[in-house]
Amino acid sequence: SPAVTAAAAAAEARLAGIGRLLLRASGTEPLIRVMAEGEDEQLVAAVVDELCAVIEAESAG
């Protein structure tokens, strides 16, 4: 969805240079895998939480 795409782009921008983000649709289950890593654990956790909230809101809609 456009909202998830925008949230993912914003998350990648926040992690630019200090981390990375990968979103992947599961091939066997109706879910999206969110994988992230970076130098700042708190920032990575915040970015993942925000992105997951958008994904969950879009899937509930």
C-alpha distance matrix in Angstrom:
0.0 3.8 5.4 5.4 6.2 8.7 10.0 10.7 12.4 14.4 15.4 16.6 18.5 20.2 21.3 22.4 25.9 26.3 23.7 20.8 17.5 16.1 12.9 13.6 12.6 15.9 17.8 19.8 18.0 14.8 13.7 12.2 15.2 15.3 18.5 20.0 23.5 25.5 28.8 28.1 27.3 26.6 24.1 22.3 22.3 21.1 18.1 17.2 17.8 15.6 12.6 13.3 13.6 10.1 8.9 11.7 11.0 7.6 9.4 12.4 11.0
3.8 0.0 3.8 5.5 5.0 6.0 8.5 9.8 10.5 12.2 14.1 15.3 16.5 18.4 20.0 20.8 24.4 25.2 23.0 20.4 17.5 16.8 14.2 15.6 15.4 19.0 21.0 23.2 21.5 18.4 16.9 15.0 17.4 16.8 19.6 20.4 23.6 25.1 28.2 27.4 27.1 26.2 23.3 22.0 22.4 20.7 17.6 17.5 18.1 15.4 12.8 14.4 14.4 10.6 10.7 13.7 12.5 9.6 12.3 14.8 13.1
5.4 3.8 0.0 3.8 5.4 5.2 6.1 8.5 9.9 10.6 12.2 14.2 15.3 16.6 18.4 19.8 23.5 23.8 21.7 19.5 16.5 16.3 13.9 15.8 15.8 19.1 21.7 23.6 21.3 18.2 16.2 14.3 16.5 15.4 18.3 18.9 22.1 23.4 26.3 25.1 24.6 23.3 20.6 19.6 19.6 17.6 14.8 14.8 15.0 12.0 9.8 11.6 11.0 7.2 8.2 11.1 9.6 7.6 10.9 13.0 11.6
5.4 5.5 3.8 0.0 3.8 5.4 5.0 6.0 8.5 9.8 10.3 12.1 14.1 15.2 16.4 18.0 21.5 21.6 19.1 16.5 13.2 12.7 10.1 12.1 12.4 15.7 18.5 20.5 18.4 15.5 13.2 10.8 12.7 11.7 14.6 15.5 18.9 20.6 23.8 22.8 22.2 21.3 18.8 17.1 17.2 15.8 12.8 12.2 12.9 10.5 7.5 9.0 9.7 6.3 6.0 9.6 9.5 7.5 10.0 12.8 12.5
6.2 5.0 5.4 3.8 0.0 3.8 5.5 5.2 6.2 8.7 9.9 10.6 12.4 14.4 15.4 16.3 19.8 20.5 18.1 15.4 12.5 12.0 10.0 12.1 13.0 16.7 19.1 21.7 20.1 17.6 15.4 12.5 14.1 12.8 15.2 15.7 18.9 20.3 23.5 23.0 22.9 22.4 19.4 17.7 18.6 17.3 13.9 13.8 15.3 12.9 9.8 12.0 13.1 9.8 9.6 13.3 13.3 11.1 13.3 16.3 15.7
8.7 6.0 5.2 5.4 3.8 0.0 3.8 5.4 5.1 6.2 8.6 9.9 10.6 12.5 14.4 15.2 18.9 19.7 17.9 15.9 13.5 14.0 12.7 15.3 16.5 20.1 22.7 25.1 23.4 20.8 18.3 15.5 16.7 14.8 16.8 16.6 19.3 20.2 23.0 22.1 22.3 21.3 18.1 17.2 18.2 16.2 12.9 13.8 14.9 11.9 9.7 12.6 13.0 9.7 10.9 14.4 13.7 12.2 15.1 17.6 16.7
10.0 8.5 6.1 5.0 5.5 3.8 0.0 3.8 5.4 5.1 6.1 8.6 9.8 10.6 12.4 14.1 17.8 17.8 15.9 14.1 11.5 12.5 11.3 14.3 15.7 19.0 22.0 24.1 22.1 19.6 16.7 13.8 14.6 12.2 14.2 13.9 16.7 17.6 20.4 19.1 19.0 17.9 14.9 13.9 14.5 12.5 9.3 10.1 11.1 8.1 6.0 9.3 9.8 7.1 8.8 12.0 11.8 11.2 14.0 16.3 16.1
10.7 9.8 8.5 6.0 5.2 5.4 3.8 0.0 3.8 5.4 5.0 6.1 8.5 9.9 10.6 12.0 15.5 15.7 13.3 11.0 8.2 8.9 8.1 11.5 13.5 16.8 19.8 22.2 20.6 18.6 15.6 12.2 12.4 9.9 11.5 11.2 14.1 15.3 18.4 17.8 17.8 17.4 14.4 12.7 13.9 12.8 9.1 9.4 11.6 9.6 6.6 9.7 11.5 9.3 9.6 13.3 14.0 13.0 15.1 17.9 18.1
12.4 10.5 9.9 8.5 6.2 5.1 5.4 3.8 0.0 3.8 5.4 5.1 6.2 8.7 10.0 10.3 14.0 15.0 13.3 11.3 9.6 10.9 10.9 14.2 16.4 19.9 22.6 25.3 24.0 22.0 19.1 15.7 15.8 13.2 14.2 13.2 15.5 16.0 18.7 18.4 19.1 18.8 15.3 14.2 16.1 14.7 11.0 12.3 14.5 12.1 9.9 13.3 14.7 12.4 13.1 16.7 17.0 15.9 18.3 21.0 20.8
14.4 12.2 10.6 9.8 8.7 6.2 5.1 5.4 3.8 0.0 3.8 5.5 5.1 6.3 8.8 9.8 13.6 14.1 13.0 12.0 10.7 12.9 13.1 16.7 18.9 22.1 25.1 27.5 25.9 23.8 20.7 17.4 17.3 14.3 15.1 13.5 15.3 15.3 17.5 16.5 17.4 16.4 12.9 12.6 14.3 12.2 8.9 11.2 12.9 10.1 9.0 12.8 13.6 11.7 13.5 16.7 16.7 16.3 19.0 21.3 21.1
15.4 14.1 12.2 10.3 9.9 8.6 6.1 5.0 5.4 3.8 0.0 3.8 5.4 5.1 6.4 8.6 12.1 11.8 10.1 9.0 7.6 10.3 11.0 14.7 17.3 20.2 23.4 25.6 24.0 22.3 18.9 15.5 14.7 11.3 11.7 9.8 11.7 11.9 14.4 13.5 13.9 13.4 9.9 9.0 10.9 9.4 5.8 7.9 10.3 8.4 7.2 10.8 12.3 11.4 12.6 15.7 16.4 16.5 18.6 20.9 21.5
16.6 15.3 14.2 12.1 10.6 9.9 8.6 6.1 5.1 5.5 3.8 0.0 3.8 5.4 5.1 5.9 9.4 10.0 8.2 6.7 6.2 9.0 10.7 14.3 17.3 20.3 23.2 25.8 24.7 23.4 20.0 16.3 15.2 12.0 11.6 9.6 11.0 11.0 13.7 13.7 14.8 15.0 11.6 10.2 13.0 12.3 8.7 10.3 13.4 12.0 10.3 13.6 15.7 14.5 15.1 18.4 19.4 19.0 20.9 23.6 24.1
18.5 16.5 15.3 14.1 12.4 10.6 9.8 8.5 6.2 5.1 5.4 3.8 0.0 3.8 5.4 5.0 8.8 10.0 9.7 9.4 9.8 12.8 14.4 18.0 20.9 24.0 26.8 29.5 28.3 26.8 23.5 19.8 18.9 15.6 15.2 12.8 13.5 12.6 14.4 14.2 16.0 15.8 12.0 11.9 14.7 13.4 10.2 12.8 15.3 13.4 12.5 16.1 17.5 16.2 17.6 20.8 21.3 21.0 23.3 25.8 25.9
20.2 18.4 16.6 15.2 14.4 12.5 10.6 9.9 8.7 6.3 5.1 5.4 3.8 0.0 3.8 5.6 8.8 8.7 8.7 9.5 10.1 13.6 15.3 19.1 21.9 24.7 27.9 30.2 28.7 27.2 23.7 20.3 19.0 15.4 14.7 11.8 12.1 10.6 12.1 11.1 12.8 12.2 8.4 9.0 11.8 10.3 7.8 11.0 13.2 11.7 11.7 15.2 16.4 15.9 17.6 20.3 20.9 21.3 23.6 25.7 26.2
21.3 20.0 18.4 16.4 15.4 14.4 12.4 10.6 10.0 8.8 6.4 5.1 5.4 3.8 0.0 3.8 6.3 5.5 4.9 6.1 7.8 11.5 14.0 17.6 20.8 23.3 26.4 28.7 27.6 26.6 23.0 19.4 17.6 13.9 12.4 9.2 8.8 7.2 9.1 9.1 10.9 11.5 8.0 7.5 11.0 10.8 8.2 10.6 13.6 13.0 12.5 15.5 17.5 17.3 18.3 21.1 22.3 22.6 24.4 26.8 27.6
22.4 20.8 19.8 18.0 16.3 15.2 14.1 12.0 10.3 9.8 8.6 5.9 5.0 5.6 3.8 0.0 3.8 5.6 6.1 7.1 9.4 12.8 15.5 18.9 22.3 25.0 27.8 30.4 29.6 28.7 25.3 21.6 19.8 16.5 14.8 11.8 11.2 9.4 10.9 11.7 14.1 15.0 11.6 11.2 14.8 14.5 11.9 14.1 17.2 16.3 15.5 18.6 20.6 19.9 20.8 23.9 25.0 24.8 26.7 29.3 29.9
25.9 24.4 23.5 21.5 19.8 18.9 17.8 15.5 14.0 13.6 12.1 9.4 8.8 8.8 6.3 3.8 0.0 3.8 6.0 8.1 11.4 14.7 17.9 21.1 24.7 27.0 29.7 32.3 31.8 31.2 27.8 24.1 21.9 18.6 16.3 13.0 11.4 8.9 9.4 11.3 14.2 15.6 12.8 12.5 16.3 16.6 14.4 16.5 19.7 19.3 18.6 21.5 23.7 23.3 24.0 27.0 28.3 28.2 30.0 32.6 33.4
26.3 25.2 23.8 21.6 20.5 19.7 17.8 15.7 15.0 14.1 11.8 10.0 10.0 8.7 5.5 5.6 3.8 0.0 3.8 7.2 10.6 14.1 17.4 20.6 24.1 26.2 29.1 31.4 30.6 30.2 26.6 23.1 20.6 17.1 14.5 10.9 8.6 5.5 5.7 7.6 10.5 12.3 9.9 9.6 13.3 14.1 12.5 14.4 17.5 17.7 17.4 19.9 22.2 22.4 23.1 25.8 27.3 27.7 29.2 31.6 32.7
23.7 23.0 21.7 19.1 18.1 17.9 15.9 13.3 13.3 13.0 10.1 8.2 9.7 8.7 4.9 6.1 6.0 3.8 0.0 3.8 7.1 10.5 13.8 17.0 20.5 22.4 25.3 27.6 26.9 26.6 23.0 19.5 16.9 13.5 10.8 7.3 5.4 3.7 6.3 8.2 9.8 11.9 9.5 7.8 11.5 12.8 10.8 11.8 15.3 15.8 14.9 17.2 19.8 20.1 20.3 22.9 24.8 25.0 26.2 28.8 30.1
20.8 20.4 19.5 16.5 15.4 15.9 14.1 11.0 11.3 12.0 9.0 6.7 9.4 9.5 6.1 7.1 8.1 7.2 3.8 0.0 3.8 6.9 10.4 13.4 17.1 19.1 21.9 24.4 23.8 23.5 20.1 16.4 13.9 10.8 8.4 5.7 5.6 6.3 9.7 11.3 12.0 14.0 11.5 8.9 12.2 13.4 10.7 11.0 14.7 15.1 13.4 15.4 18.5 18.3 18.0 20.9 22.9 22.6 23.6 26.5 27.8
17.5 17.5 16.5 13.2 12.5 13.5 11.5 8.2 9.6 10.7 7.6 6.2 9.8 10.1 7.8 9.4 11.4 10.6 7.1 3.8 0.0 3.8 6.8 10.1 13.6 15.8 18.8 21.2 20.4 19.9 16.4 12.8 10.5 7.4 5.8 4.4 6.8 8.8 12.4 13.2 13.1 14.5 12.1 9.0 11.4 12.5 9.3 8.7 12.5 12.8 10.4 12.2 15.5 15.1 14.4 17.4 19.5 19.1 20.0 22.9 24.2
16.1 16.8 16.3 12.7 12.0 14.0 12.5 8.9 10.9 12.9 10.3 9.0 12.8 13.6 11.5 12.8 14.7 14.1 10.5 6.9 3.8 0.0 3.8 6.5 10.2 12.4 15.1 17.7 17.2 17.0 13.7 10.1 7.9 6.0 5.1 6.2 9.2 11.9 15.7 16.6 16.0 17.5 15.4 12.1 13.8 15.1 12.0 10.4 13.9 14.3 11.3 12.3 15.8 15.2 13.6 16.6 19.1 18.1 18.4 21.7 23.1
12.9 14.2 13.9 10.1 10.0 12.7 11.3 8.1 10.9 13.1 11.0 10.7 14.4 15.3 14.0 15.5 17.9 17.4 13.8 10.4 6.8 3.8 0.0 3.8 6.9 9.6 12.6 15.2 14.3 13.6 10.4 6.7 5.7 4.8 6.4 8.7 12.2 15.1 18.8 19.2 18.2 19.1 17.2 13.9 14.8 15.7 12.6 10.5 13.3 13.5 10.0 10.4 13.8 12.9 10.6 13.7 16.1 14.9 14.9 18.3 19.7
13.6 15.6 15.8 12.1 12.1 15.3 14.3 11.5 14.2 16.7 14.7 14.3 18.0 19.1 17.6 18.9 21.1 20.6 17.0 13.4 10.1 6.5 3.8 0.0 3.8 6.3 8.9 11.7 11.4 11.2 8.7 5.6 5.1 6.8 8.4 11.5 14.8 18.1 21.8 22.4 21.2 22.3 20.6 17.2 17.8 19.0 16.1 13.6 16.1 16.6 13.0 12.6 16.0 15.0 12.1 14.6 17.4 15.7 14.9 18.5 20.0
12.6 15.4 15.8 12.4 13.0 16.5 15.7 13.5 16.4 18.9 17.3 17.3 20.9 21.9 20.8 22.3 24.7 24.1 20.5 17.1 13.6 10.2 6.9 3.8 0.0 3.8 6.3 8.9 8.4 7.8 6.1 4.4 6.1 8.9 11.4 14.7 18.2 21.5 25.2 25.5 24.0 24.8 23.3 20.0 20.0 21.0 18.4 15.6 17.4 17.8 14.3 13.2 16.1 15.1 11.6 13.6 16.3 14.3 12.8 16.4 18.0
15.9 19.0 19.1 15.7 16.7 20.1 19.0 16.8 19.9 22.1 20.2 20.3 24.0 24.7 23.3 25.0 27.0 26.2 22.4 19.1 15.8 12.4 9.6 6.3 3.8 0.0 3.8 5.5 5.5 6.6 5.7 5.8 6.6 10.3 12.4 16.1 19.3 22.9 26.5 26.9 25.0 26.1 25.1 21.6 21.3 22.7 20.5 17.3 18.9 20.0 16.7 14.9 17.9 17.5 13.8 15.1 18.2 16.6 14.4 17.6 19.7
17.8 21.0 21.7 18.5 19.1 22.7 22.0 19.8 22.6 25.1 23.4 23.2 26.8 27.9 26.4 27.8 29.7 29.1 25.3 21.9 18.8 15.1 12.6 8.9 6.3 3.8 0.0 3.8 6.1 8.0 8.7 9.4 10.3 13.9 15.7 19.3 22.4 26.0 29.6 30.3 28.5 29.7 28.6 25.1 24.9 26.4 24.1 21.0 22.7 23.6 20.2 18.6 21.4 20.8 17.1 18.2 21.1 19.1 16.8 20.0 21.8
19.8 23.2 23.6 20.5 21.7 25.1 24.1 22.2 25.3 27.5 25.6 25.8 29.5 30.2 28.7 30.4 32.3 31.4 27.6 24.4 21.2 17.7 15.2 11.7 8.9 5.5 3.8 0.0 3.8 7.0 8.6 10.6 11.6 15.4 17.3 21.1 24.1 27.8 31.4 31.8 29.6 30.7 30.1 26.5 25.9 27.5 25.6 22.2 23.4 24.7 21.6 19.4 22.0 21.8 18.0 18.4 21.5 19.9 17.0 19.7 21.9
18.0 21.5 21.3 18.4 20.1 23.4 22.1 20.6 24.0 25.9 24.0 24.7 28.3 28.7 27.6 29.6 31.8 30.6 26.9 23.8 20.4 17.2 14.3 11.4 8.4 5.5 6.1 3.8 0.0 3.8 5.6 8.5 10.1 13.8 16.3 20.0 23.3 26.9 30.4 30.4 28.0 28.8 28.2 24.8 23.8 25.1 23.5 20.0 20.7 22.0 19.2 16.5 18.9 18.9 15.1 15.0 18.1 16.9 13.7 16.2 18.7
14.8 18.4 18.2 15.5 17.6 20.8 19.6 18.6 22.0 23.8 22.3 23.4 26.8 27.2 26.6 28.7 31.2 30.2 26.6 23.5 19.9 17.0 13.6 11.2 7.8 6.6 8.0 7.0 3.8 0.0 3.8 7.2 10.0 13.3 16.4 19.9 23.5 26.9 30.4 30.1 27.8 28.1 27.2 24.1 23.0 23.8 22.0 18.8 19.2 19.9 17.1 14.5 16.3 16.0 12.2 12.0 14.8 13.3 10.1 12.6 14.9
13.7 16.9 16.2 13.2 15.4 18.3 16.7 15.6 19.1 20.7 18.9 20.0 23.5 23.7 23.0 25.3 27.8 26.6 23.0 20.1 16.4 13.7 10.4 8.7 6.1 5.7 8.7 8.6 5.6 3.8 0.0 3.8 6.5 9.6 12.9 16.2 19.8 23.2 26.7 26.3 24.0 24.3 23.5 20.3 19.2 20.1 18.4 15.0 15.6 16.5 13.7 11.1 13.4 13.3 9.6 9.9 13.1 12.0 9.4 12.3 14.8
12.2 15.0 14.3 10.8 12.5 15.5 13.8 12.2 15.7 17.4 15.5 16.3 19.8 20.3 19.4 21.6 24.1 23.1 19.5 16.4 12.8 10.1 6.7 5.6 4.4 5.8 9.4 10.6 8.5 7.2 3.8 0.0 3.8 6.4 9.8 13.0 16.7 19.9 23.5 23.3 21.3 21.8 20.6 17.4 16.8 17.7 15.5 12.3 13.6 14.3 11.0 9.2 12.2 11.8 8.2 9.8 13.0 11.8 10.2 13.5 15.6
15.2 17.4 16.5 12.7 14.1 16.7 14.6 12.4 15.8 17.3 14.7 15.2 18.9 19.0 17.6 19.8 21.9 20.6 16.9 13.9 10.5 7.9 5.7 5.1 6.1 6.6 10.3 11.6 10.1 10.0 6.5 3.8 0.0 3.8 6.4 10.0 13.5 17.0 20.5 20.6 18.5 19.5 18.5 15.0 14.6 16.2 14.1 10.8 12.7 14.2 11.1 9.5 13.1 13.4 10.4 12.0 15.4 14.7 13.5 16.6 18.9
15.3 16.8 15.4 11.7 12.8 14.8 12.2 9.9 13.2 14.3 11.3 12.0 15.6 15.4 13.9 16.5 18.6 17.1 13.5 10.8 7.4 6.0 4.8 6.8 8.9 10.3 13.9 15.4 13.8 13.3 9.6 6.4 3.8 0.0 3.8 6.7 10.4 13.6 17.1 17.0 15.2 16.0 14.8 11.3 11.2 12.7 10.5 7.3 9.9 11.3 8.5 7.7 11.5 12.0 9.9 11.9 15.0 14.9 14.5 17.4 19.5
18.5 19.6 18.3 14.6 15.2 16.8 14.2 11.5 14.2 15.1 11.7 11.6 15.2 14.7 12.4 14.8 16.3 14.5 10.8 8.4 5.8 5.1 6.4 8.4 11.4 12.4 15.7 17.3 16.3 16.4 12.9 9.8 6.4 3.8 0.0 3.8 7.1 10.6 14.2 14.6 13.0 14.6 13.6 9.8 10.5 12.8 10.7 8.1 11.3 13.1 10.8 10.7 14.4 15.1 13.5 15.5 18.5 18.5 18.3 21.1 23.2
20.0 20.4 18.9 15.5 15.7 16.6 13.9 11.2 13.2 13.5 9.8 9.6 12.8 11.8 9.2 11.8 13.0 10.9 7.3 5.7 4.4 6.2 8.7 11.5 14.7 16.1 19.3 21.1 20.0 19.9 16.2 13.0 10.0 6.7 3.8 0.0 3.8 7.0 10.6 11.0 9.9 11.7 10.4 6.7 8.4 10.7 8.7 7.2 10.8 12.4 10.8 11.7 15.0 15.8 15.0 17.2 19.9 20.1 20.5 23.1 25.0
23.5 23.6 22.1 18.9 18.9 19.3 16.7 14.1 15.5 15.3 11.7 11.0 13.5 12.1 8.8 11.2 11.4 8.6 5.4 5.6 6.8 9.2 12.2 14.8 18.2 19.3 22.4 24.1 23.3 23.5 19.8 16.7 13.5 10.4 7.1 3.8 0.0 3.8 7.2 8.5 7.9 10.7 9.7 6.5 9.0 11.7 10.3 9.7 13.1 14.8 13.9 14.9 18.1 19.0 18.6 20.7 23.2 23.7 24.2 26.7 28.6
25.5 25.1 23.4 20.6 20.3 20.2 17.6 15.3 16.0 15.3 11.9 11.0 12.6 10.6 7.2 9.4 8.9 5.5 3.7 6.3 8.8 11.9 15.1 18.1 21.5 22.9 26.0 27.8 26.9 26.9 23.2 19.9 17.0 13.6 10.6 7.0 3.8 0.0 3.8 5.6 6.6 9.4 8.2 6.2 9.6 11.7 10.6 11.3 14.4 15.7 15.4 17.0 19.7 20.6 20.8 23.0 25.2 25.8 26.7 29.1 30.7
28.8 28.2 26.3 23.8 23.5 23.0 20.4 18.4 18.7 17.5 14.4 13.7 14.4 12.1 9.1 10.9 9.4 5.7 6.3 9.7 12.4 15.7 18.8 21.8 25.2 26.5 29.6 31.4 30.4 30.4 26.7 23.5 20.5 17.1 14.2 10.6 7.2 3.8 0.0 3.8 6.2 9.1 8.5 8.1 11.1 13.0 12.8 14.0 16.6 17.9 18.2 19.9 22.3 23.4 24.0 25.9 27.9 28.9 29.9 32.1 33.7
28.1 27.4 25.1 22.8 23.0 22.1 19.1 17.8 18.4 16.5 13.5 13.7 14.2 11.1 9.1 11.7 11.3 7.6 8.2 11.3 13.2 16.6 19.2 22.4 25.5 26.9 30.3 31.8 30.4 30.1 26.3 23.3 20.6 17.0 14.6 11.0 8.5 5.6 3.8 0.0 3.8 5.6 5.4 6.2 8.7 10.1 10.7 12.4 14.3 15.6 16.6 18.3 20.1 21.6 22.6 24.2 26.0 27.3 28.6 30.3 32.0
27.3 27.1 24.6 22.2 22.9 22.3 19.0 17.8 19.1 17.4 13.9 14.8 16.0 12.8 10.9 14.1 14.2 10.5 9.8 12.0 13.1 16.0 18.2 21.2 24.0 25.0 28.5 29.6 28.0 27.8 24.0 21.3 18.5 15.2 13.0 9.9 7.9 6.6 6.2 3.8 0.0 3.8 5.5 5.1 6.1 8.6 9.9 10.6 12.2 14.3 15.4 16.3 18.3 20.2 20.9 22.2 24.2 25.8 26.7 28.3 30.3
26.6 26.2 23.3 21.3 22.4 21.3 17.9 17.4 18.8 16.4 13.4 15.0 15.8 12.2 11.5 15.0 15.6 12.3 11.9 14.0 14.5 17.5 19.1 22.3 24.8 26.1 29.7 30.7 28.8 28.1 24.3 21.8 19.5 16.0 14.6 11.7 10.7 9.4 9.1 5.6 3.8 0.0 3.8 5.5 5.1 6.1 8.6 9.9 10.5 12.3 14.2 15.3 16.5 18.6 20.0 20.9 22.6 24.5 25.7 26.9 28.8
24.1 23.3 20.6 18.8 19.4 18.1 14.9 14.4 15.3 12.9 9.9 11.6 12.0 8.4 8.0 11.6 12.8 9.9 9.5 11.5 12.1 15.4 17.2 20.6 23.3 25.1 28.6 30.1 28.2 27.2 23.5 20.6 18.5 14.8 13.6 10.4 9.7 8.2 8.5 5.4 5.5 3.8 0.0 3.8 5.4 5.1 6.1 8.6 9.8 10.6 12.2 14.1 15.4 16.8 18.4 19.9 21.2 22.8 24.3 25.8 27.3
22.3 22.0 19.6 17.1 17.7 17.2 13.9 12.7 14.2 12.6 9.0 10.2 11.9 9.0 7.5 11.2 12.5 9.6 7.8 8.9 9.0 12.1 13.9 17.2 20.0 21.6 25.1 26.5 24.8 24.1 20.3 17.4 15.0 11.3 9.8 6.7 6.5 6.2 8.1 6.2 5.1 5.5 3.8 0.0 3.8 5.5 5.2 6.1 8.5 10.0 10.6 12.1 14.2 15.6 16.4 18.1 20.0 21.2 22.3 24.2 25.9
22.3 22.4 19.6 17.2 18.6 18.2 14.5 13.9 16.1 14.3 10.9 13.0 14.7 11.8 11.0 14.8 16.3 13.3 11.5 12.2 11.4 13.8 14.8 17.8 20.0 21.3 24.9 25.9 23.8 23.0 19.2 16.8 14.6 11.2 10.5 8.4 9.0 9.6 11.1 8.7 6.1 5.1 5.4 3.8 0.0 3.8 5.5 5.2 6.1 8.6 9.9 10.4 12.2 14.4 15.2 16.2 18.2 20.0 20.8 22.2 24.3
21.1 20.7 17.6 15.8 17.3 16.2 12.5 12.8 14.7 12.2 9.4 12.3 13.4 10.3 10.8 14.5 16.6 14.1 12.8 13.4 12.5 15.1 15.7 19.0 21.0 22.7 26.4 27.5 25.1 23.8 20.1 17.7 16.2 12.7 12.8 10.7 11.7 11.7 13.0 10.1 8.6 6.1 5.1 5.5 3.8 0.0 3.8 5.5 5.1 6.1 8.5 9.9 10.6 12.6 14.3 15.3 16.6 18.6 20.0 21.2 22.8
18.1 17.6 14.8 12.8 13.9 12.9 9.3 9.1 11.0 8.9 5.8 8.7 10.2 7.8 8.2 11.9 14.4 12.5 10.8 10.7 9.3 12.0 12.6 16.1 18.4 20.5 24.1 25.6 23.5 22.0 18.4 15.5 14.1 10.5 10.7 8.7 10.3 10.6 12.8 10.7 9.9 8.6 6.1 5.2 5.5 3.8 0.0 3.8 5.5 5.3 6.1 8.5 10.0 10.9 12.4 14.3 15.5 16.8 18.4 20.1 21.5
17.2 17.5 14.8 12.2 13.8 13.8 10.1 9.4 12.3 11.2 7.9 10.3 12.8 11.0 10.6 14.1 16.5 14.4 11.8 11.0 8.7 10.4 10.5 13.6 15.6 17.3 21.0 22.2 20.0 18.8 15.0 12.3 10.8 7.3 8.1 7.2 9.7 11.3 14.0 12.4 10.6 9.9 8.6 6.1 5.2 5.5 3.8 0.0 3.8 5.5 5.1 6.0 8.5 10.0 10.4 12.0 14.1 15.3 16.2 18.1 19.9
17.8 18.1 15.0 12.9 15.3 14.9 11.1 11.6 14.5 12.9 10.3 13.4 15.3 13.2 13.6 17.2 19.7 17.5 15.3 14.7 12.5 13.9 13.3 16.1 17.4 18.9 22.7 23.4 20.7 19.2 15.6 13.6 12.7 9.9 11.3 10.8 13.1 14.4 16.6 14.3 12.2 10.5 9.8 8.5 6.1 5.1 5.5 3.8 0.0 3.8 5.5 5.2 6.2 8.8 9.9 10.4 12.2 14.3 15.3 16.4 18.4
15.6 15.4 12.0 10.5 12.9 11.9 8.1 9.6 12.1 10.1 8.4 12.0 13.4 11.7 13.0 16.3 19.3 17.7 15.8 15.1 12.8 14.3 13.5 16.6 17.8 20.0 23.6 24.7 22.0 19.9 16.5 14.3 14.2 11.3 13.1 12.4 14.8 15.7 17.9 15.6 14.3 12.3 10.6 10.0 8.6 6.1 5.3 5.5 3.8 0.0 3.8 5.5 5.2 6.5 8.8 10.0 10.7 12.6 14.5 15.6 16.8
12.6 12.8 9.8 7.5 9.8 9.7 6.0 6.6 9.9 9.0 7.2 10.3 12.5 11.7 12.5 15.5 18.6 17.4 14.9 13.4 10.4 11.3 10.0 13.0 14.3 16.7 20.2 21.6 19.2 17.1 13.7 11.0 11.1 8.5 10.8 10.8 13.9 15.4 18.2 16.6 15.4 14.2 12.2 10.6 9.9 8.5 6.1 5.1 5.5 3.8 0.0 3.8 5.4 5.2 6.3 8.7 10.0 10.8 12.4 14.4 15.6
13.3 14.4 11.6 9.0 12.0 12.6 9.3 9.7 13.3 12.8 10.8 13.6 16.1 15.2 15.5 18.6 21.5 19.9 17.2 15.4 12.2 12.3 10.4 12.6 13.2 14.9 18.6 19.4 16.5 14.5 11.1 9.2 9.5 7.7 10.7 11.7 14.9 17.0 19.9 18.3 16.3 15.3 14.1 12.1 10.4 9.9 8.5 6.0 5.2 5.5 3.8 0.0 3.8 5.4 5.0 6.0 8.4 9.8 10.4 12.1 14.2
13.6 14.4 11.0 9.7 13.1 13.0 9.8 11.5 14.7 13.6 12.3 15.7 17.5 16.4 17.5 20.6 23.7 22.2 19.8 18.5 15.5 15.8 13.8 16.0 16.1 17.9 21.4 22.0 18.9 16.3 13.4 12.2 13.1 11.5 14.4 15.0 18.1 19.7 22.3 20.1 18.3 16.5 15.4 14.2 12.2 10.6 10.0 8.5 6.2 5.2 5.4 3.8 0.0 3.8 5.5 5.1 6.1 8.6 9.9 10.6 12.3
10.1 10.6 7.2 6.3 9.8 9.7 7.1 9.3 12.4 11.7 11.4 14.5 16.2 15.9 17.3 19.9 23.3 22.4 20.1 18.3 15.1 15.2 12.9 15.0 15.1 17.5 20.8 21.8 18.9 16.0 13.3 11.8 13.4 12.0 15.1 15.8 19.0 20.6 23.4 21.6 20.2 18.6 16.8 15.6 14.4 12.6 10.9 10.0 8.8 6.5 5.2 5.4 3.8 0.0 3.8 5.5 5.1 6.1 8.6 9.9 10.6
8.9 10.7 8.2 6.0 9.6 10.9 8.8 9.6 13.1 13.5 12.6 15.1 17.6 17.6 18.3 20.8 24.0 23.1 20.3 18.0 14.4 13.6 10.6 12.1 11.6 13.8 17.1 18.0 15.1 12.2 9.6 8.2 10.4 9.9 13.5 15.0 18.6 20.8 24.0 22.6 20.9 20.0 18.4 16.4 15.2 14.3 12.4 10.4 9.9 8.8 6.3 5.0 5.5 3.8 0.0 3.8 5.5 5.2 6.2 8.6 10.0
11.7 13.7 11.1 9.6 13.3 14.4 12.0 13.3 16.7 16.7 15.7 18.4 20.8 20.3 21.1 23.9 27.0 25.8 22.9 20.9 17.4 16.6 13.7 14.6 13.6 15.1 18.2 18.4 15.0 12.0 9.9 9.8 12.0 11.9 15.5 17.2 20.7 23.0 25.9 24.2 22.2 20.9 19.9 18.1 16.2 15.3 14.3 12.0 10.4 10.0 8.7 6.0 5.1 5.5 3.8 0.0 3.8 5.4 5.1 6.2 8.6
11.0 12.5 9.6 9.5 13.3 13.7 11.8 14.0 17.0 16.7 16.4 19.4 21.3 20.9 22.3 25.0 28.3 27.3 24.8 22.9 19.5 19.1 16.1 17.4 16.3 18.2 21.1 21.5 18.1 14.8 13.1 13.0 15.4 15.0 18.5 19.9 23.2 25.2 27.9 26.0 24.2 22.6 21.2 20.0 18.2 16.6 15.5 14.1 12.2 10.7 10.0 8.4 6.1 5.1 5.5 3.8 0.0 3.8 5.5 5.2 6.3
7.6 9.6 7.6 7.5 11.1 12.2 11.2 13.0 15.9 16.3 16.5 19.0 21.0 21.3 22.6 24.8 28.2 27.7 25.0 22.6 19.1 18.1 14.9 15.7 14.3 16.6 19.1 19.9 16.9 13.3 12.0 11.8 14.7 14.9 18.5 20.1 23.7 25.8 28.9 27.3 25.8 24.5 22.8 21.2 20.0 18.6 16.8 15.3 14.3 12.6 10.8 9.8 8.6 6.1 5.2 5.4 3.8 0.0 3.8 5.4 5.2
9.4 12.3 10.9 10.0 13.3 15.1 14.0 15.1 18.3 19.0 18.6 20.9 23.3 23.6 24.4 26.7 30.0 29.2 26.2 23.6 20.0 18.4 14.9 14.9 12.8 14.4 16.8 17.0 13.7 10.1 9.4 10.2 13.5 14.5 18.3 20.5 24.2 26.7 29.9 28.6 26.7 25.7 24.3 22.3 20.8 20.0 18.4 16.2 15.3 14.5 12.4 10.4 9.9 8.6 6.2 5.1 5.5 3.8 0.0 3.8 5.5
12.4 14.8 13.0 12.8 16.3 17.6 16.3 17.9 21.0 21.3 20.9 23.6 25.8 25.7 26.8 29.3 32.6 31.6 28.8 26.5 22.9 21.7 18.3 18.5 16.4 17.6 20.0 19.7 16.2 12.6 12.3 13.5 16.6 17.4 21.1 23.1 26.7 29.1 32.1 30.3 28.3 26.9 25.8 24.2 22.2 21.2 20.1 18.1 16.4 15.6 14.4 12.1 10.6 9.9 8.6 6.2 5.2 5.4 3.8 0.0 3.8
11.0 13.1 11.6 12.5 15.7 16.7 16.1 18.1 20.8 21.1 21.5 24.1 25.9 26.2 27.6 29.9 33.4 32.7 30.1 27.8 24.2 23.1 19.7 20.0 18.0 19.7 21.8 21.9 18.7 14.9 14.8 15.6 18.9 19.5 23.2 25.0 28.6 30.7 33.7 32.0 30.3 28.8 27.3 25.9 24.3 22.8 21.5 19.9 18.4 16.8 15.6 14.2 12.3 10.6 10.0 8.6 6.3 5.2 5.5 3.8 0.0
